[in-house]
Amino acid sequence: MKNTLVAAALSVAAAGVAQAEGWTVTDFSPVGNLDVCMNYAETTFNTYRQRFGGDGFTGRSNWTIGGYDLRGEVVDGLFICAGEGDPVDPFLVVYNYDDDGDSREAIATRLGDIWDEIVAGNGVPGGAAPAPAPASTK
């Protein structure tokens, strides 16, 4: 079933469809290279689960990161790090198996917001950690 999601996601993306029944596709600005894109995508799914819960799992291929069971077993997401060379053009496909399109849209928006945080923070959600206070000399 998960391989079907990957194949279908690529079909939807190739067709240039931004939104179709059961699907939400988000196109992001280019990022550095494949490794950067893959790391940002994995961090996005990990951060989503930390913030919103979920017992799902993350799967990885050579150029995709899948976040499965984002809302029960009915919503999955897939970051695709498309392109050869630098930069890479990432996009996200979120799919739901039920009729709750509002929930899918909310999850896609949350993932997009987290991705933007990670890009702005050079790989760190919410930006870089503050520098430690200088040690006291007294």
C-alpha angles and dihedrals in degrees: 000000000000091000088053089056092053093048093046092047091054090049092051092046093047090053090055093236111158094190134007134164107300093001136093118186121192122189117205133198116268119276132202106276144320095283092051092048093048093048092048091049094050091046089050093056092043091050091047091055092047091052102036105021128231136156095227128122139235123235126196134202130170093283108007137069117199124200108198131194095017090160109021109300095314106077125059131171133202128195111203117198098203127189141052120256126359131359109029122212108222127196135176128222118194118189133184128199095205133056097264100112092159091061091048091050091050091051092047090051092049092049091048092050092049091048089053090050091051094048091048090048095048092245099332120105110239092010133284120329114260116264114260117261114260115264117258117253093205 
